[in-house]
Amino acid sequence: MFNSGYYRWRPHPWHGLAVGPEPPEIVHAYIEMTPFDTVKYEVDKTTGYLRVDRPQLTSSTPPTLYGFIPRTYCGERVGQLAVGAVIGDGAPMDICVISERDVTRAEIMLTAHVIGGLQMVDAGKADDKIIAVLHKDAFWTAIHDVRELPPALVERLHHYFLTYKHLPGEEQHVRIEEIYGREHALRVVAASIEDYLESFGKFNSQEPAQE
């Protein structure tokens, strides 16, 4: 007999982990990439293991930890919140997590406070990037909205996601419509949770233990 919160097999990071202790404000994030990665890693949607997607196309690397919020899905509701898009990109909600201390390894789970986001549209589909700060981070814990961040950090995030798929000579198919604050970010996360429930249903097995 297994104890509460214990899995005999590894849970899928998208479907088997809890969305967070107080969503949409405080969420869990499964980290796929760190600022030290020169290769684009992405969770395999079938197996749940981290796989190599591609080497980074340019010399830039992600300015923050980068991953997704479990049990979220960018579908119709998320698409309706994005200018120039009618549907989401069909993936879990991406999240960038700011931390004072260097976190050098990926494939980890953490808790973060949502403070804003980038309204990104990729080939006509909503591909928002939620911005959050690491829970209990001594340096960033007082930040409650993206507008309180140093402008240089926000610009680095904007530049990275605007250019990370672009190669010289190719047509640009990614655009960032705006950088939005905490209130809109909470609506986007809530919409992605609703899209997930509609697409995959409520998790019926044993819930993982909350932090």
C-alpha distance (Angstrom), angle and dihedral (degrees) to the residues before:
residue distance angle dihedral
M1 . . .
F2 3.82 . .
N3 3.79 122.3 .
S4 3.80 122.1 -118.7
G5 3.80 110.8 -76.2
Y6 3.82 93.4 15.5
Y7 3.81 122.3 121.6
R8 3.76 125.2 -157.8
W9 3.79 87.5 -155.1
R10 3.76 129.4 32.1
P11 3.83 110.7 -86.8
H12 3.78 118.5 -123.8
P13 3.85 106.3 -101.4
W14 3.81 92.1 -135.3
H15 3.79 100.9 42.4
G16 3.80 104.6 17.3
L17 3.82 102.2 52.4
A18 3.79 125.2 76.3
V19 3.81 117.8 -104.5
G20 3.80 90.2 -125.9
P21 3.80 145.7 -70.4
E22 3.84 96.5 -86.2
P23 3.81 110.0 12.2
P24 2.96 134.6 -141.1
E25 3.84 90.6 20.2
I26 3.82 100.4 39.9
V27 3.80 115.1 28.6
H28 3.76 141.9 166.9
A29 3.79 120.0 -111.0
Y30 3.78 127.8 -158.5
I31 3.80 105.8 -150.4
E32 3.80 118.0 -138.6
M33 3.82 99.8 167.6
T34 3.79 140.1 25.5
P35 3.83 129.8 -157.9
F36 3.81 87.4 -100.0
D37 3.82 96.3 61.1
T38 3.80 119.2 106.8
V39 3.81 90.5 179.4
K40 3.82 124.4 70.3
Y41 3.80 108.4 -121.4
E42 3.78 122.3 -169.6
V43 3.78 132.7 177.8
D44 3.79 113.3 -105.8
K45 3.81 104.7 -118.1
T46 3.82 93.1 -146.1
T47 3.80 103.3 44.7
G48 3.80 102.0 21.9
Y49 3.80 92.4 -130.3
L50 3.78 122.6 127.5
R51 3.79 113.7 -104.9
V52 3.79 136.8 -177.2
D53 3.79 109.4 -99.5
R54 3.81 98.2 178.0
P55 3.79 142.1 -47.2
Q56 3.80 111.3 -87.3
L57 3.81 106.7 -84.7
T58 3.81 93.8 -141.8
S59 3.79 136.4 28.4
S60 3.82 93.0 -97.0
T61 3.79 122.8 101.8
P62 3.82 128.5 -162.0
P63 3.82 110.5 -77.3
T64 3.83 92.0 -142.9
L65 3.77 141.4 18.7
Y66 3.80 108.1 -65.5
G67 3.77 131.5 -159.7
F68 3.80 140.9 104.0
I69 3.78 142.8 -78.8
P70 3.83 112.0 -108.7
R71 3.81 118.7 -117.2
T72 3.77 94.8 18.5
Y73 3.79 127.6 118.6
C74 3.78 131.9 -170.2
G75 3.76 102.4 -133.7
E76 3.79 137.6 130.7
R77 3.82 97.5 -41.3
V78 3.80 92.9 51.0
G79 3.80 90.4 46.0
Q80 3.80 91.6 53.7
L81 3.81 90.1 58.0
A82 3.81 93.2 54.8
V83 3.80 123.8 82.8
G84 3.80 110.7 -121.3
A85 3.81 96.1 12.7
V86 3.79 132.4 92.6
I87 3.80 98.6 -173.8
G88 3.78 139.6 24.4
D89 3.78 125.6 -108.7
G90 3.82 94.8 -99.7
A91 3.80 95.2 -112.3
P92 3.80 135.1 103.1
M93 3.81 117.1 -79.7
D94 3.81 111.1 -82.2
I95 3.79 119.0 -131.3
C96 3.81 134.9 -168.4
V97 3.81 113.8 -154.5
I98 3.80 121.9 -159.0
S99 3.81 117.9 -147.1
E100 3.80 131.6 174.2
R101 3.81 93.3 -149.1
D102 3.78 119.2 63.2
V103 3.79 112.8 -103.6
T104 3.78 103.8 -163.0
R105 3.78 102.5 179.3
A106 3.77 132.1 67.8
E107 3.81 131.1 -156.2
I108 3.79 89.9 68.1
M109 3.80 133.5 123.8
L110 3.81 124.1 -130.8
T111 3.79 141.7 165.2
A112 3.81 121.1 -115.0
H113 3.82 142.0 178.7
V114 3.82 115.2 -125.4
I115 3.82 113.0 -127.1
G116 3.82 105.8 161.7
G117 3.77 144.3 -49.3
L118 3.79 151.9 -138.4
Q119 3.78 116.8 -101.2
M120 3.78 98.3 -140.5
V121 3.81 125.1 176.2
D122 3.81 117.5 -163.0
A123 3.81 116.8 -168.8
G124 3.79 90.1 -23.8
K125 3.82 96.1 -48.6
A126 3.81 127.4 109.3
D127 3.80 110.4 -107.7
D128 3.82 102.4 169.4
K129 3.78 120.7 -174.4
I130 3.80 110.9 -148.3
I131 3.82 114.4 -149.5
A132 3.81 118.2 -145.4
V133 3.80 141.5 161.3
L134 3.78 125.0 -125.8
H135 3.79 114.3 -96.9
K136 3.82 113.0 -107.1
D137 3.82 92.2 9.8
A138 3.82 104.5 156.4
F139 3.82 94.2 -149.0
W140 3.81 103.1 41.0
T141 3.81 102.1 29.0
A142 3.83 93.4 100.6
I143 3.83 92.0 58.3
H144 3.82 110.9 103.5
D145 3.81 102.7 163.4
V146 3.80 134.9 34.6
R147 3.80 89.3 -121.0
E148 3.81 88.4 69.1
L149 3.81 92.7 60.1
P150 3.81 122.2 98.6
P151 3.84 106.1 -88.2
A152 3.81 90.8 -129.8
L153 3.82 91.4 61.2
V154 3.80 92.5 49.3
E155 3.80 90.0 48.5
R156 3.80 91.0 52.0
L157 3.79 90.4 54.1
H158 3.79 90.9 46.9
H159 3.80 92.8 49.2
Y160 3.80 94.8 45.4
F161 3.78 96.3 53.0
L162 3.79 93.1 40.6
T163 3.80 91.8 55.2
Y164 3.83 109.0 23.7
K165 3.81 93.6 96.9
H166 3.79 98.0 33.6
L167 3.78 124.8 104.0
P168 3.84 124.5 -170.7
G169 3.78 111.6 -94.3
E170 3.80 94.2 22.9
E171 3.78 125.8 107.0
Q172 3.81 113.6 -101.3
H173 3.82 110.2 -119.7
V174 3.82 97.8 171.3
R175 3.78 123.4 81.8
I176 3.79 134.0 171.1
E177 3.78 110.8 -142.3
E178 3.80 97.3 -171.3
I179 3.78 148.0 -26.6
Y180 3.79 106.8 -115.4
G181 3.79 133.4 -163.4
R182 3.77 134.8 -119.6
E183 3.82 98.9 -78.7
H184 3.79 95.0 56.1
A185 3.82 90.7 41.3
L186 3.80 89.7 57.2
R187 3.81 89.3 52.9
V188 3.81 90.8 50.5
V189 3.81 93.2 49.7
A190 3.81 91.5 46.1
A191 3.82 89.9 50.3
S192 3.82 90.7 51.1
I193 3.82 90.4 52.1
E194 3.81 90.2 51.7
D195 3.81 90.9 46.9
Y196 3.80 89.0 52.2
L197 3.81 93.3 50.5
E198 3.79 90.6 49.5
S199 3.81 93.3 48.0
F200 3.80 101.5 38.3
G201 3.80 106.5 14.9
K202 3.78 129.2 -132.9
F203 3.81 116.6 -40.2
N204 3.80 104.5 -103.1
S205 3.79 102.0 -174.4
Q206 3.79 129.8 76.4
E207 3.81 111.6 -48.3
P208 3.79 116.6 -125.6
A209 3.78 116.0 -113.0
Q210 3.80 113.4 -91.2
E211 3.77 122.8 -126.6
